[in-house]
Structure formats: structure tokens, C-alpha cells
Amino acid sequence: MLKSPILGLLIATALSTGAFAKSAFVECAVRTGQNASIFIRSEVTPTINGVALDKGDEVVVLDKNGACAGKATWTGETMSITVWGDDEMTEEIDGLNAGDPLRFVIYDASDNLIFGADGAGIDVGFDSEFPFNDGGVYEPDALFNVSFLDISGVPSTPPTAGVVDSFKLGSPYPNPFNPVTSFELEVIDAQDVAVRVYNAIGQQVAMLHDGFLTSGTQHEFQFEGAGLSSGMYLIRVTGEVFATAKSVVLLK
């Protein structure tokens, strides 16, 4: 039996489809130095006017200026969204401040429409079970577990000029593995990318890459677990315009 709600969510975290992910929000806050995590379980399917999301739709969190603070693509499985706080070392507001409300919008990818952009018709709830925060406002390092999310009302068109492809993350192989697993990452635009590995309680155990990646190339990475214990690990990939994750199992 799973003894930790965090472990259960990490095990169920949605995996990328391996295809290029499409997004209407191409400029999101990222790697500002502080963040929080939002989980949406597979059984808590977000809805638009009561209708379940299709795979490929996006759940997005905006800051008080309407800019993207974090996003994730719905796959029908449990998903996690990293929302980034403001970098206090810069004058520009580039994320959420402590106490800012978590403002959700949903991007309907098939119809290229955004719901909730006007801030109206958003119905969301959060679990209060420890260690989750049910206040619905941003705090650095906070964990949120959404219990329901429905957005209704009149949609709007995306603020960006169309939908773009951003990345392609391949499935790690072998998986389960011992002691090494490999995976490939391709980015559509050259950018800085961080590839980190976390254990089941959210501790970073490896940094596989932290720097510039060129576009149009399959970049191969390896995760070696020789010095780690058996269990579930989360490979988290964060770029300038995307963030995604893959889970792997180390069996010794």
C-alpha cells in the first residue's frame, strides 16, 4: 500500500505522448528560482462547461497580469503543473508572488479556444489532506491537489499567433532499468533546458543537463542509478517554453 500521497501522485504523473506537444501559451515563466506544484488526478477530469477535456487540451495557470505561470497538457492520466514564482532579483514581474490566486484557464486544442481568460466562470477546489495546501493561492514550494476544476463561459482566441510545436520527449529505455536508462529529447527552438531527476519524495537526485540545446537534433541523455536504491524516479525536463516529465523504475 502506498504510504505517501506524494509517492502516489509521482507514480501516476502523466507521461508525455512522445509527439510534439502543441500549445497556445508559448511564453511561460520558467526557472525563476521558486515554484509550487499542482497535481490533478486522472479521476478528477477537468471540464469545460461540464464536458471532459480531450487529450491534448491544456490546463494553464496565469499570474495577476494574465501571463502564463505554468501549464501542462491533459493526457487522461494524472498530471502535474509546475507554477513559477516571480524572480525577485529582476524588476520584471515574471511569475506569481506569494498570496497571488491560482488563476486557471483551459486551452481547447481542437477548437483553438481559451476558456476562463476573463477570470469568470472558474470553479476549482483543492484537497486539504497534509501535505497539500487548500488555500488556492501561491506559496513557494507549496503542493496543491485539485479536487475539481470546471471552467464555463464564453471562450476567447489564443493571445499568441497560432499554435506551435515545442518539444518531443522520447520514452526512457529500458524501463524498468538497472543500472542505466536512456531517452531522447528534441526541441523545436534552440533554448536553455534543465533535465533533473527526483525520487519518490521529491528530492533531486541527479542533474542530467542544465544548459543550451540546439534545435533539430535528437539529444540523448542517460540516467544512471548505480548509487541509488530501487524505486520510482521522475525525470523532469524544463525548457523556456515547456515543462514535462517521465517516470522510470529502478529495479536492483
C-alpha positions as CSV (number, residue, x, y, z in Angstrom):
1,M,0.0,0.0,0.0
2,L,1.3,3.5,-0.8
3,K,2.1,5.3,2.4
4,S,2.6,8.7,0.9
5,P,0.2,10.8,-1.2
6,I,3.2,12.4,-2.9
7,L,4.5,9.0,-3.9
8,G,1.1,8.0,-5.3
9,L,1.0,11.2,-7.4
10,L,4.5,10.7,-8.7
11,I,3.8,7.2,-9.7
12,A,0.7,8.4,-11.6
13,T,2.2,11.5,-13.1
14,A,1.2,11.8,-16.7
15,L,3.7,10.7,-19.3
16,S,4.3,12.6,-22.5
17,T,2.9,11.1,-25.6
18,G,6.2,11.3,-27.4
19,A,4.8,13.6,-30.1
20,F,5.4,17.2,-30.4
21,A,3.3,19.0,-27.8
22,K,1.1,21.8,-29.1
23,S,0.5,24.9,-27.1
24,A,-1.2,28.3,-27.4
25,F,0.9,29.6,-24.5
26,V,4.5,29.7,-25.8
27,E,5.8,32.2,-23.3
28,C,5.5,30.9,-19.8
29,A,7.5,31.8,-16.7
30,V,10.2,29.2,-16.1
31,R,13.2,28.6,-13.9
32,T,12.7,31.8,-11.9
33,G,14.2,30.3,-8.7
34,Q,11.0,29.4,-6.9
35,N,7.9,27.4,-7.8
36,A,5.0,25.3,-6.5
37,S,3.4,22.1,-7.8
38,I,-0.2,21.4,-8.7
39,F,-1.5,17.8,-9.1
40,I,-4.7,16.8,-11.0
41,R,-5.5,13.1,-10.6
42,S,-6.8,11.1,-13.5
43,E,-10.2,10.6,-11.8
44,V,-10.5,14.4,-11.4
45,T,-11.0,15.1,-15.0
46,P,-11.1,18.9,-15.7
47,T,-14.1,20.0,-17.7
48,I,-15.3,22.9,-19.9
49,N,-18.9,23.7,-19.3
50,G,-19.2,20.3,-17.7
51,V,-17.7,18.4,-20.7
52,A,-14.5,16.5,-20.0
53,L,-11.3,17.7,-21.6
54,D,-9.9,15.9,-24.7
55,K,-6.4,14.6,-24.7
56,G,-4.1,17.4,-25.9
57,D,-6.0,20.2,-24.2
58,E,-4.0,22.3,-21.8
59,V,-4.6,23.4,-18.2
60,V,-2.8,26.7,-17.6
61,V,-2.2,28.9,-14.6
62,L,-1.9,32.7,-15.1
63,D,-0.3,35.3,-12.9
64,K,-2.1,38.5,-11.9
65,N,-1.1,40.2,-15.2
66,G,-2.6,37.4,-17.3
67,A,0.8,35.9,-18.2
68,C,1.4,32.1,-18.1
69,A,3.0,31.0,-14.9
70,G,2.8,27.3,-15.6
71,K,1.0,24.7,-17.8
72,A,0.6,21.1,-18.6
73,T,-1.1,19.0,-21.3
74,W,-4.0,16.7,-20.4
75,T,-3.5,13.1,-21.4
76,G,-6.2,11.5,-19.4
77,E,-3.8,10.5,-16.7
78,T,-2.7,12.2,-13.5
79,M,-0.9,15.4,-14.4
80,S,1.4,17.8,-12.6
81,I,1.8,21.5,-13.3
82,T,4.9,23.5,-12.1
83,V,3.9,27.1,-11.5
84,W,6.7,29.5,-11.2
85,G,7.1,32.4,-8.7
86,D,8.4,35.8,-9.5
87,D,12.2,36.2,-9.7
88,E,12.8,38.8,-7.0
89,M,16.3,39.5,-8.5
90,T,14.7,41.2,-11.5
91,E,12.5,44.3,-11.9
92,E,10.2,42.5,-14.3
93,I,7.2,40.5,-13.0
94,D,7.8,37.1,-14.4
95,G,5.7,34.8,-12.2
96,L,3.5,34.6,-9.1
97,N,4.0,36.4,-5.9
98,A,3.2,34.8,-2.5
99,G,-0.5,35.3,-1.9
100,D,-1.5,35.6,-5.6
101,P,-4.5,33.5,-6.5
102,L,-4.0,30.4,-8.7
103,R,-6.0,31.5,-11.8
104,F,-6.8,28.6,-14.1
105,V,-7.6,28.7,-17.8
106,I,-8.1,25.8,-20.2
107,Y,-7.0,25.7,-23.8
108,D,-9.2,23.7,-26.1
109,A,-6.6,22.5,-28.6
110,S,-9.0,21.0,-31.1
111,D,-11.0,24.3,-31.5
112,N,-8.1,26.6,-30.7
113,L,-10.0,28.4,-28.0
114,I,-9.3,29.5,-24.4
115,F,-11.8,29.3,-21.6
116,G,-11.5,31.4,-18.4
117,A,-9.3,34.2,-19.9
118,D,-11.7,36.8,-18.5
119,G,-11.4,35.3,-15.0
120,A,-15.1,34.4,-14.8
121,G,-16.8,31.0,-14.6
122,I,-13.8,29.2,-12.9
123,D,-14.9,26.6,-10.3
124,V,-12.0,24.9,-8.6
125,G,-11.4,23.1,-5.3
126,F,-8.3,21.7,-3.5
127,D,-7.7,18.8,-1.2
128,S,-6.8,19.8,2.4
129,E,-5.0,16.5,3.4
130,F,-1.5,17.0,4.5
131,P,0.9,17.9,2.9
132,F,-1.4,19.7,0.4
133,N,-2.4,23.4,0.6
134,D,-6.1,24.1,0.0
135,G,-5.9,27.9,0.1
136,G,-5.8,28.3,-3.7
137,V,-3.1,31.0,-3.5
138,Y,0.6,30.7,-4.5
139,E,3.2,30.0,-1.9
140,P,6.8,28.9,-2.8
141,D,7.3,25.1,-2.5
142,A,3.6,24.6,-1.8
143,L,1.8,21.4,-3.0
144,F,-1.7,21.6,-4.4
145,N,-4.0,18.6,-5.2
146,V,-7.0,19.7,-7.3
147,S,-10.3,18.0,-6.3
148,F,-12.4,19.5,-9.1
149,L,-12.0,22.0,-11.9
150,D,-14.6,23.3,-14.3
151,I,-14.5,26.4,-16.4
152,S,-17.6,27.8,-18.1
153,G,-18.5,30.8,-20.2
154,V,-17.6,32.4,-23.5
155,P,-14.2,31.4,-25.0
156,S,-11.6,33.6,-26.5
157,T,-9.0,33.1,-29.1
158,P,-5.3,32.5,-28.1
159,P,-3.2,35.6,-27.4
160,T,-0.4,34.2,-29.5
161,A,-0.2,33.9,-33.3
162,G,-1.4,30.3,-33.6
163,V,-0.4,27.0,-32.0
164,V,3.2,25.9,-32.1
165,D,5.1,22.7,-31.5
166,S,7.6,23.0,-28.7
167,F,9.3,19.7,-27.9
168,K,9.4,15.9,-28.3
169,L,10.4,13.7,-25.3
170,G,11.0,10.1,-26.0
171,S,10.2,7.2,-23.6
172,P,13.2,6.1,-21.4
173,Y,14.5,2.6,-22.4
174,P,14.9,0.2,-20.8
175,N,12.2,0.9,-18.2
176,P,12.3,-0.7,-15.6
177,F,16.1,-0.4,-15.7
178,N,19.3,-1.4,-13.9
179,P,21.6,0.5,-13.7
180,V,21.2,2.8,-16.8
181,T,18.2,4.0,-18.8
182,S,18.4,6.3,-21.9
183,F,16.0,8.7,-23.6
184,E,16.0,11.3,-26.3
185,L,14.8,14.9,-26.3
186,E,14.2,17.2,-29.3
187,V,13.3,20.9,-29.1
188,I,11.7,22.8,-31.9
189,D,13.5,26.0,-30.9
190,A,17.1,26.3,-29.5
191,Q,16.8,27.1,-25.8
192,D,18.1,26.5,-22.3
193,V,16.9,23.2,-20.9
194,A,17.3,21.6,-17.5
195,V,16.9,17.8,-17.0
196,R,16.6,16.8,-13.4
197,V,15.7,13.5,-11.7
198,Y,13.7,13.3,-8.4
199,N,13.0,10.5,-6.1
200,A,9.5,9.5,-4.8
201,I,9.6,12.1,-2.0
202,G,10.5,14.9,-4.3
203,Q,14.3,15.2,-3.6
204,Q,16.5,15.9,-6.5
205,V,19.0,13.0,-7.0
206,A,20.6,13.9,-10.3
207,M,21.1,16.8,-12.8
208,L,21.5,15.4,-16.3
209,H,21.7,18.7,-18.1
210,D,21.5,22.4,-17.4
211,G,22.3,24.5,-20.4
212,F,21.7,25.2,-24.1
213,L,20.2,22.7,-26.5
214,T,20.2,23.2,-30.3
215,S,17.1,22.6,-32.4
216,G,16.6,19.9,-35.0
217,T,18.7,17.3,-33.2
218,Q,17.9,14.3,-31.1
219,H,19.7,14.9,-27.8
220,E,20.4,11.7,-25.9
221,F,20.5,11.5,-22.1
222,Q,21.4,8.7,-19.7
223,F,20.3,8.3,-16.1
224,E,22.5,6.0,-14.0
225,G,21.1,4.6,-10.8
226,A,24.1,2.7,-9.6
227,G,24.3,4.6,-6.3
228,L,20.5,4.8,-5.7
229,S,18.0,2.5,-4.2
230,S,15.3,0.6,-6.1
231,G,12.1,2.5,-6.7
232,M,10.3,5.1,-8.8
233,Y,12.1,8.2,-10.1
234,L,10.8,11.2,-12.0
235,I,12.8,12.7,-14.9
236,R,11.7,16.3,-15.1
237,V,12.5,18.3,-18.3
238,T,12.1,22.1,-18.1
239,G,12.7,24.4,-21.1
240,E,12.0,28.1,-21.7
241,V,8.5,27.4,-23.2
242,F,7.7,23.9,-21.9
243,A,7.9,21.5,-18.9
244,T,7.2,17.8,-18.9
245,A,8.1,14.6,-17.0
246,K,8.7,10.9,-17.5
247,S,8.7,8.3,-14.7
248,V,11.1,5.4,-14.6
249,V,11.6,2.4,-12.2
250,L,15.0,1.3,-10.9
251,L,15.0,-2.5,-10.1
252,K,18.0,-4.0,-8.5
